C-alpha cells in the first residue's frame, strides 16, 4: 500500500481499536495488524500525534509491577472516525473513476 494512503488509514484503524475501550501499544498493534501492517516505530509517533490533535488521551497504570501507558479515544477521535466513514461514498467514486480509466 502507498505510504501516504497507509498513513491516513492507520490513524482511523488505531482510533477504531480504541473505540472498544482503553488499550496499550502491544494490543493496539495486534488488533490493527489484522487489517494493515503496523510496527512500534510507527504506532508511538502516531499516538503522540493523535494525542496532540486531541483525538486520544493517555494515562499510565501499573500492571504486574510495571507502568504501562494506556490510551483512550476522545469525542474528537470519535468525530474523526465518523468523518472518515462519511467520506466513503466519495472514495468509491474515485476508485471507480480510476478503475474505469485504467487499461489493466
C-alpha positions in Angstrom: 0.0 0.0 0.0 1.2 3.5 -0.8 2.9 5.1 2.3 0.8 8.3 2.3 -2.5 6.4 1.9 -1.5 3.9 4.6 -0.6 6.8 7.0 -4.1 8.2 6.6 -5.9 4.9 7.4 -3.6 3.9 10.2 -5.0 6.8 12.3 -8.5 5.6 11.7 -7.6 2.0 12.5 -6.0 2.9 15.8 -9.0 5.1 16.7 -11.3 2.2 15.8 -9.4 -0.1 18.2 -9.7 2.5 21.0 -13.5 2.7 20.4 -13.7 -0.7 22.0 -12.1 0.7 25.2 -8.8 2.0 26.5 -5.8 0.0 25.4 -2.0 0.0 25.2 0.6 -0.4 22.5 1.0 -4.1 22.2 -2.7 -4.8 22.0 -3.3 -1.9 19.5 -0.5 -3.3 17.3 -2.0 -6.8 17.5 -5.5 -5.5 16.6 -4.5 -3.1 13.8 -2.2 -5.8 12.3 -5.2 -7.8 11.5 -6.0 -5.4 8.6 -2.8 -3.5 7.9 0.8 -3.8 8.9 2.0 -1.6 11.8 5.1 -1.5 13.9 6.0 0.0 17.3 8.1 2.6 15.5 5.0 3.7 13.6 2.5 3.4 16.4 4.0 5.5 19.1 4.6 8.6 16.9 1.1 8.2 15.6 -0.4 8.0 19.1 1.6 11.1 20.1 0.2 12.9 17.0 -3.3 11.8 17.8 -2.8 12.9 21.4 -1.6 16.4 20.3 -4.7 16.6 18.0 -7.0 15.8 20.9 -8.2 12.6 19.4 -6.8 10.4 22.2 -5.7 10.9 25.8 -3.0 8.8 27.5 -2.6 7.8 31.1 -0.3 5.4 33.0 -1.3 2.5 35.1 0.6 -0.2 36.9 0.3 -3.7 35.6 2.3 -6.6 37.2 4.7 -4.2 38.8 5.4 -2.3 35.6 4.0 1.0 34.5 2.0 0.8 31.2 0.7 3.7 29.2 -2.9 3.3 28.1 -4.8 5.4 25.5 -8.5 6.2 25.2 -10.4 7.8 22.4 -11.9 11.3 22.9 -15.0 12.8 21.3 -12.7 14.4 18.7 -11.4 11.0 17.8 -14.9 9.6 17.5 -15.8 12.5 15.2 -12.7 11.8 13.1 -13.9 8.2 12.6 -17.4 9.5 11.7 -16.0 11.9 9.1 -13.8 9.1 7.6 -16.9 6.9 7.2 -18.9 9.7 5.7 -16.3 10.1 3.0 -16.6 6.5 1.9 -19.0 7.3 -1.0 -16.6 9.8 -2.4 -13.8 7.4 -2.1 -15.8 4.8 -4.0 -16.5 7.3 -6.8 -12.8 8.0 -7.1 -12.0 4.3 -7.1 -14.5 3.6 -9.9 -13.2 6.6 -11.9 -9.6 5.3 -11.7 -10.7 1.8 -12.4 -12.8 2.9 -15.4 -9.8 4.8 -16.9 -7.3 2.0 -16.3 -6.2 -0.4 -19.0 -5.4 -3.4 -16.8 
